[in-house]
Amino acid sequence: MSDGERTATPAPAPADDGQAHAGLPVVEAAGIVKRYGPTVALNGAGITIRPGETHALVGRNGAGKSTLVSVLTGLQSADEGTVTFGGSPAPRLADRDAWRQRVACVYQKSTIIPTLTVAENLFLNRHHRARGPLISWQGVRRRAQELLSTWSVDVDPQTPAGDLSVEQRQFVEIARALSFGARFIILDEPTAQLDGAAINRLFDRIRDLQRQGVTFLFISHHLQEVYEICDMVTVFRDARHIVTAPVAELPRTELVAAMTGEAAADSREERASSLDVGVTPALGVSGLEGETYQGVTFQVGAGEIVGLAGAAGSGRTEVAETVVGLRAPTAGEVEIAGNRPRLGSVPAALAAGAGFVPQDRHHQGFVPDMSIADNATLSVPKKLGQNGFLSRSRRDRLAAAMIENLAIKTPGPDLPVSALSGGNQQKVVMARALADDPKLLVLINPTAGVDVRSKEFLLGKVEETAETGTGVLIASDELDDLRMCDRVLVMFQGRVTSEIARGWHDHDLVAAMEGVDLHA
């Protein structure tokens, strides 16, 4: 049976916009440009999705995937370019009902309201009314049951949504989208919180819905899933469309190459490592278990820089946060410079010899209204005085040395950190991490949201620190953060799956992070 001959399913019909015509794309975006100030998030990008297919959209962080989704769902308008559904122009942004009839997105973070029942979530603000303003709850539950049965979603409509599993919530969100008449569903990282069995069930449901004429745009960091479930794949890189091809005709090596561009490994300079195998390791992690990671064991030597790489949801960030006490593992041991700090305690990890640059500097890295001097010295009160009395002159001398060491651009140490640029704010966070001469420096996405010059400076400071004998652990999915590493441990779905030595090529590391076997 061809795409155009698929039988319609008993649910509200979509607007007559030509989507049912086999010759017309379900959606086509062409020449899309989207700017946020000086940042170009999409630069002439586009995508064409045919009826009944599951089409993957892949690319590294910052490639433009999320921005395209916001344009395709009518949350934002493009600065340039066109979007058509079934050959007809996209609705006005204000006409939300028209958008819901054409497209829906099931986001990684659920939009289901946990305190309401499944039925109430399905028909929120569309309740069946018995007479006048009175709602017929029996009618709402009956409609919900009919909808769930139509799309083979095995959930009781009277169940509180907060009691549903992640998998069930996704199925309910898909059913809700279909109830508006949309037959084009965007799945944004749908497997990020699912185990293997649940992923298989999700893929079975996608195939079933495909056979019923539903079209999917599938966004995932896990490229192996693209080869399991998708018919077509589009690659974005640096805000541009790179390639669209049938999945079966695009080898894994070519897909990864399209995502990464030309590898730059051959021109990298070797770092003169100060690693001394006779010195106590800076970090030892053994059998670490947590909600998002399992069986993690590795070491970081004194003077060694080790990368902990992985895509979103891999567990890399959680492992790094566990090392410095932001999280408590359910099992395993952490040893910092020969000391075993109390797990789940940041002060204990710092006392054992750790320095830490967190993932989000705005919420975890500094107090915005406090001065540079106070922020930079927060973790070293013992250097500022005794018995609870702090010396302002000591603080200022230490802060001045930090400002000079990190080249922080400021008229003085009393300036609030909120008045600094992003790069200089990150330098303040780095200054505090180095304030107590740590034996272990842990950094999570250390150059996120900073300019190129600040990025180069910060990474150079990391190398300088390692050369003094400090062990460094960098948890990141940014390739530039990882290039200086002596070796990179790759995490996938909560486990360390490979170790890659210095001198790697971009496509090899990205493939490992995405769970792709280039030799398959």
Secondary structure, 3 states (H helix, E strand, C coil): CCHHHCCCCCCCCCCCCCCCCCCCCCEEEEEEEEEECCEEEEEEEEEEECCCCEEEEECCCCCCHHHHHHHHCCCCCCCEEEEEECCEECCCCCCHHHHHHHCEEECCCCCCCCCCEHHHHHCCCCCCEEECCEECHHHHHHHHHHHHHHCCCCCCCCCEHHHCCHHHHHHHHHHHHHHCCCCEEEEECCCCCCCHHHHHHHHHHHHHHHHCCCEEEEECCCHHHHHHHCCEEEEEECCEEEEEEEHHHCCHHHHHHHHHCCCCHHHCCCCCCCCCCCCCCCEEEEEEECCCCCCEEEEECCCCEEEEECCCCCCHHHHHHHHCCCCCCCEEEEEECCECCCCCCHHHHHHHCEEEECCCHHHHHCCCCCEHHHHHCCCCHHHCEECCEECHHHHHHHHHHHHHHCCCCCCCCCCEHHHCCHHHHHHHHHHHHHCCCCCEEEEECCCCCCCHHHHHHHHHHHHHHHHCCCEEEEEECCHHHHCCCCEEEEEECCEEEEEEECCCCHHHHHHHHCCCCCCC
